[in-house]
């Protein structure tokens, strides 16, 4: 423990003894500082170990997503899927419509072929009538004209029948195409309705999940706040008790020192203070020394219970005793 006072010992070695009260006071201040550093070596108290200033609890951070943001996110997630399904429906309907248009092309080609056959048959019939009329010498007779008229009527009837058949086929094709388009429109509307329902349901689910998480975080943070409040209330209560216990021990120590004086390291430190003061004031006339002691405001504070020893020693030197 002797090393704790090396600085003060070095000072005394240099000064031998203080030559002025200022030097004496500086030495006393140094010894007092060393004693305070010795007695105040910081060791966490039980309360500070169990309840440090920083409580250590952590709040959860949660920034809830807005309804609008959730709705937009779900729309961006599900709408492309719906549009893809609608595109598939359109593609399938277009494929069916192209089949119907192919039937139209086939019917029109067949009609055109039938008309060519009808025209060819009419011409062949005209040739037969002409050849027969020449052979019979009736080239300009009404019989020939009548036969040609019959051929014309037959050709016209056949052509009308072919056109009527084409018209029926095209009407059926047009009806089929109209039905395909109506079916497509209904399918597209149904897909839009399904998508809207899916988006609304998904949005509602996510909003409910968000609200649930927000409530969980709020409940957690409220619990943390309560725990922190309880932590500091407990800490404050225990600190007050600890301070009260410390004050009781300090009072008991003061009472002990009043009866029996300083002990241990404190006694060593204060003895050195007293020795410094005695060394200094013994160099003056006792009466002068008494006045100096009474006018030095540092002495009572830094000599403590040894102040009276100093005064007593000087009085004894002045008046015997």
C-alpha positions as CSV (number, residue, x, y, z in Angstrom):
1,X,0.0,0.0,0.0
2,X,3.0,2.3,0.4
3,X,3.1,3.0,-3.3
4,X,-0.3,4.7,-3.2
5,X,1.4,7.8,-1.7
6,X,4.5,8.0,-3.9
7,X,3.4,11.4,-5.4
8,X,3.0,13.0,-2.0
9,X,6.2,11.4,-0.8
10,X,8.1,12.8,-3.8
11,X,6.6,16.3,-3.1
12,X,7.7,16.1,0.5
13,X,11.2,14.9,-0.5
14,X,11.6,17.9,-2.7
15,X,10.2,20.4,-0.2
16,X,11.6,18.7,2.9
17,X,8.8,20.6,4.6
18,X,6.4,23.1,3.3
19,X,7.8,26.6,3.4
20,X,4.4,28.4,2.8
21,X,0.8,27.6,3.7
22,X,0.1,27.5,-0.1
23,X,2.6,24.6,-0.4
24,X,1.2,22.9,2.7
25,X,-2.4,23.2,1.3
26,X,-1.2,21.8,-2.1
27,X,0.3,18.7,-0.3
28,X,-2.9,18.3,1.8
29,X,-5.0,18.5,-1.4
30,X,-2.8,15.9,-3.0
31,X,-3.1,13.5,-0.1
32,X,-6.9,14.1,0.0
33,X,-7.1,13.3,-3.7
34,X,-5.1,10.1,-3.3
35,X,-7.4,9.0,-0.4
36,X,-10.5,9.7,-2.4
37,X,-9.2,7.7,-5.3
38,X,-8.4,4.9,-3.0
39,X,-11.8,4.8,-1.3
40,X,-13.8,5.5,-4.4
41,X,-12.3,2.8,-6.7
42,X,-15.4,2.0,-8.6
43,X,-16.9,-1.4,-8.3
44,X,-20.4,-1.9,-9.5
45,X,-22.9,-2.2,-6.7
46,X,-25.3,-5.2,-6.7
47,X,-28.0,-2.9,-8.0
48,X,-25.8,-1.5,-10.8
49,X,-24.8,-5.0,-11.8
50,X,-28.4,-6.3,-11.9
51,X,-29.9,-3.0,-13.1
52,X,-27.4,-1.0,-15.2
53,X,-28.5,2.5,-16.5
54,X,-29.1,1.1,-19.9
55,X,-32.0,-1.2,-19.5
56,X,-31.2,-3.5,-22.5
57,X,-34.8,-3.8,-23.8
58,X,-35.5,-3.2,-27.5
59,X,-38.6,-2.0,-29.2
60,X,-39.8,-3.6,-32.4
61,X,-40.0,-1.3,-35.4
62,X,-42.9,-1.9,-37.8
63,X,-44.0,0.4,-40.5
64,X,-47.5,-0.8,-41.7
65,X,-48.1,-0.8,-45.4
66,X,-51.0,1.4,-46.5
67,X,-54.2,0.0,-47.9
68,X,-53.5,1.7,-51.2
69,X,-50.0,0.2,-51.4
70,X,-51.3,-3.3,-50.6
71,X,-54.1,-2.9,-53.2
72,X,-51.6,-1.7,-55.9
73,X,-49.2,-4.5,-55.0
74,X,-51.9,-7.2,-55.3
75,X,-53.2,-5.6,-58.5
76,X,-49.7,-5.8,-60.0
77,X,-49.3,-9.4,-58.9
78,X,-52.6,-10.9,-60.0
79,X,-53.8,-8.7,-62.9
80,X,-51.0,-10.0,-65.3
81,X,-52.1,-13.5,-64.6
82,X,-55.7,-12.6,-65.4
83,X,-54.6,-10.8,-68.6
84,X,-52.7,-13.9,-69.6
85,X,-55.8,-16.1,-69.2
86,X,-57.8,-13.6,-71.2
87,X,-55.2,-13.7,-74.0
88,X,-55.5,-17.5,-74.0
89,X,-59.2,-17.2,-74.3
90,X,-59.0,-14.8,-77.2
91,X,-56.4,-17.0,-78.9
92,X,-58.6,-20.0,-78.6
93,X,-61.7,-18.1,-79.9
94,X,-59.7,-16.7,-82.8
95,X,-58.6,-20.3,-83.7
96,X,-62.3,-21.4,-83.7
97,X,-63.3,-18.4,-85.8
98,X,-60.6,-19.1,-88.3
99,X,-62.0,-22.6,-88.7
100,X,-65.4,-21.1,-89.4
101,X,-63.8,-18.7,-91.9
102,X,-62.1,-21.7,-93.6
103,X,-65.6,-23.3,-93.9
104,X,-66.8,-20.1,-95.6
105,X,-63.8,-20.2,-98.0
106,X,-64.6,-23.9,-98.7
107,X,-68.3,-23.1,-99.3
108,X,-67.5,-20.2,-101.6
109,X,-65.0,-22.3,-103.5
110,X,-67.6,-25.1,-103.8
111,X,-70.2,-22.6,-105.0
112,X,-67.8,-21.2,-107.6
113,X,-67.0,-24.7,-108.8
114,X,-70.7,-25.6,-109.0
115,X,-71.4,-22.4,-111.0
116,X,-68.6,-23.3,-113.4
117,X,-70.1,-26.8,-113.8
118,X,-73.6,-25.4,-114.4
119,X,-72.2,-23.0,-117.0
120,X,-70.3,-25.8,-118.6
121,X,-73.3,-28.1,-118.7
122,X,-75.4,-25.2,-120.1
123,X,-72.9,-24.7,-122.9
124,X,-72.7,-28.4,-123.6
125,X,-76.5,-28.5,-123.7
126,X,-76.5,-25.6,-126.1
127,X,-74.1,-27.4,-128.4
128,X,-76.2,-30.5,-128.3
129,X,-79.3,-28.5,-129.2
130,X,-77.4,-26.7,-132.0
131,X,-76.0,-30.0,-133.4
132,X,-79.5,-31.7,-133.3
133,X,-81.1,-28.7,-134.9
134,X,-78.6,-28.6,-137.7
135,X,-79.0,-32.4,-138.2
136,X,-82.7,-32.0,-138.3
137,X,-82.7,-28.8,-140.4
138,X,-84.5,-26.9,-137.7
139,X,-81.7,-24.4,-136.9
140,X,-84.1,-21.5,-136.8
141,X,-87.2,-23.2,-135.5
142,X,-89.1,-22.3,-132.4
143,X,-88.3,-25.8,-131.1
144,X,-84.6,-24.9,-130.9
145,X,-85.4,-21.7,-129.2
146,X,-87.6,-23.5,-126.7
147,X,-84.9,-26.1,-125.9
148,X,-82.3,-23.3,-125.4
149,X,-84.8,-21.5,-123.1
150,X,-85.3,-24.6,-121.1
151,X,-81.5,-25.0,-120.8
152,X,-81.2,-21.4,-119.6
153,X,-83.9,-21.8,-117.0
154,X,-82.3,-25.0,-115.8
155,X,-79.0,-23.3,-115.5
156,X,-80.5,-20.3,-113.7
157,X,-82.3,-22.6,-111.2
158,X,-79.2,-24.6,-110.5
159,X,-77.2,-21.4,-110.0
160,X,-79.9,-20.1,-107.6
161,X,-79.9,-23.4,-105.7
162,X,-76.1,-23.3,-105.4
163,X,-76.2,-19.7,-104.1
164,X,-79.0,-20.5,-101.7
165,X,-77.0,-23.4,-100.4
166,X,-74.0,-21.1,-100.0
167,X,-76.2,-18.5,-98.2
168,X,-77.4,-21.2,-95.8
169,X,-73.8,-22.3,-95.1
170,X,-72.6,-18.7,-94.6
171,X,-75.6,-17.9,-92.4
172,X,-74.6,-20.9,-90.2
173,X,-71.0,-19.8,-90.2
174,X,-72.0,-16.3,-89.3
175,X,-74.1,-17.6,-86.5
176,X,-71.3,-19.8,-85.3
177,X,-68.9,-16.9,-85.3
178,X,-71.4,-14.7,-83.5
179,X,-71.8,-17.4,-80.9
180,X,-68.0,-17.8,-80.5
181,X,-67.7,-14.0,-80.0
182,X,-70.6,-14.0,-77.5
183,X,-69.0,-16.9,-75.7
184,X,-65.7,-15.1,-75.6
185,X,-67.2,-11.9,-74.3
186,X,-68.9,-13.9,-71.5
187,X,-65.7,-15.7,-70.7
188,X,-63.7,-12.4,-70.6
189,X,-66.3,-10.9,-68.3
190,X,-66.3,-13.9,-66.1
191,X,-62.4,-13.8,-65.9
192,X,-62.6,-10.1,-65.1
193,X,-65.1,-10.8,-62.3
194,X,-63.0,-13.7,-61.0
195,X,-59.8,-11.6,-61.1
196,X,-61.6,-8.7,-59.3
197,X,-62.8,-11.2,-56.6
198,X,-59.4,-12.7,-56.2
199,X,-57.7,-9.3,-56.0
200,X,-60.3,-8.1,-53.4
201,X,-59.9,-11.3,-51.4
202,X,-56.1,-11.2,-51.5
203,X,-56.0,-7.5,-50.6
204,X,-58.4,-8.1,-47.7
205,X,-56.3,-11.0,-46.4
206,X,-53.1,-9.0,-46.6
207,X,-54.7,-6.0,-44.9
208,X,-55.9,-8.3,-42.1
209,X,-52.4,-9.8,-41.8
210,X,-50.9,-6.3,-41.6
211,X,-53.4,-5.2,-38.9
212,X,-52.7,-8.4,-37.0
213,X,-48.9,-7.9,-37.2
214,X,-49.3,-4.2,-36.3
215,X,-51.4,-5.3,-33.2
216,X,-48.7,-7.9,-32.3
217,X,-46.0,-5.2,-32.5
218,X,-48.0,-2.7,-30.5
219,X,-48.8,-5.3,-27.8
220,X,-45.1,-6.3,-27.7
221,X,-43.9,-2.7,-27.5
222,X,-46.5,-1.9,-24.8
223,X,-45.2,-4.9,-22.8
224,X,-41.6,-3.7,-23.4
225,X,-42.6,-0.2,-22.1
226,X,-44.2,-1.7,-19.0
227,X,-41.1,-3.9,-18.5
228,X,-38.8,-0.8,-18.8
229,X,-41.0,1.2,-16.4
230,X,-40.9,-1.7,-13.9
231,X,-37.2,-2.0,-14.4
232,X,-36.5,1.6,-13.5
233,X,-39.0,1.5,-10.6
234,X,-37.3,-1.5,-9.2
235,X,-33.9,0.0,-9.8
236,X,-34.8,3.3,-8.1
237,X,-36.3,1.4,-5.2
238,X,-33.2,-0.7,-4.7
239,X,-30.9,2.2,-5.2
240,X,-32.8,4.2,-2.5
241,X,-32.4,1.2,-0.2
242,X,-28.7,0.9,-1.2
243,X,-28.2,4.6,-0.5
244,X,-30.0,4.2,2.8
245,X,-27.8,1.2,3.7
246,X,-24.7,3.1,2.7
247,X,-25.7,6.1,4.8
248,X,-26.3,3.8,7.7
249,X,-22.9,2.3,7.3
250,X,-21.4,5.8,6.9
251,X,-23.1,7.0,10.1
252,X,-21.9,3.9,11.9
253,X,-18.4,4.4,10.6
254,X,-18.5,8.1,11.6
255,X,-19.7,7.1,15.1
256,X,-16.9,4.5,15.3
257,X,-14.3,7.1,14.2
258,X,-15.7,9.6,16.8
259,X,-15.1,7.0,19.5
260,X,-12.0,5.3,18.3
261,X,-10.5,7.4,15.5
262,X,-9.4,6.6,12.0
263,X,-8.2,3.1,11.1
264,X,-6.4,1.3,8.3
265,X,-5.6,3.2,5.1
266,X,-7.5,6.2,6.2
267,X,-5.5,6.4,9.4
268,X,-2.3,6.2,7.4
269,X,-3.4,9.0,5.0
270,X,-4.6,11.4,7.7
271,X,-1.5,10.7,9.8
272,X,0.6,11.9,6.9
273,X,-1.6,15.0,6.6
274,X,-1.1,15.7,10.3
275,X,2.6,15.2,10.0
276,X,2.9,17.7,7.2
277,X,0.9,20.3,9.1
278,X,2.9,19.7,12.3
279,X,6.2,20.0,10.3
280,X,5.1,23.3,8.9
281,X,3.4,25.0,11.9
282,X,6.1,23.9,14.3
283,X,8.5,26.2,12.6
284,X,6.5,29.3,13.9
285,X,6.0,30.9,17.2
286,X,3.1,28.9,18.8
287,X,0.9,32.0,19.1
288,X,1.5,32.9,15.5
289,X,1.0,29.3,14.5
290,X,-2.4,29.2,16.3
291,X,-3.5,32.3,14.5
292,X,-2.4,30.8,11.2
293,X,-4.2,27.5,11.8
294,X,-7.4,29.3,12.7
295,X,-7.2,31.4,9.5
296,X,-6.4,28.5,7.2
297,X,-9.8,27.4,5.9
298,X,-8.3,24.2,4.3
299,X,-7.1,22.6,7.6
300,X,-10.5,21.6,9.1
301,X,-11.6,20.1,5.8
302,X,-8.4,18.2,5.1
303,X,-7.3,17.2,8.6
304,X,-10.8,16.1,9.7
305,X,-10.6,14.6,13.3
306,X,-6.9,15.2,13.3
307,X,-7.4,19.0,13.3
308,X,-7.8,19.0,17.0
309,X,-4.6,17.0,17.4
310,X,-2.8,19.7,15.4
311,X,-4.2,22.4,17.5
312,X,-3.6,20.5,20.7
313,X,0.0,19.8,19.7
314,X,0.7,23.5,19.0
315,X,-1.0,24.6,22.3
316,X,1.1,22.1,24.2
317,X,4.2,23.5,22.6
318,X,3.0,27.0,23.6
319,X,1.7,26.4,27.0
320,X,2.9,23.0,28.0
321,X,0.5,20.2,28.9
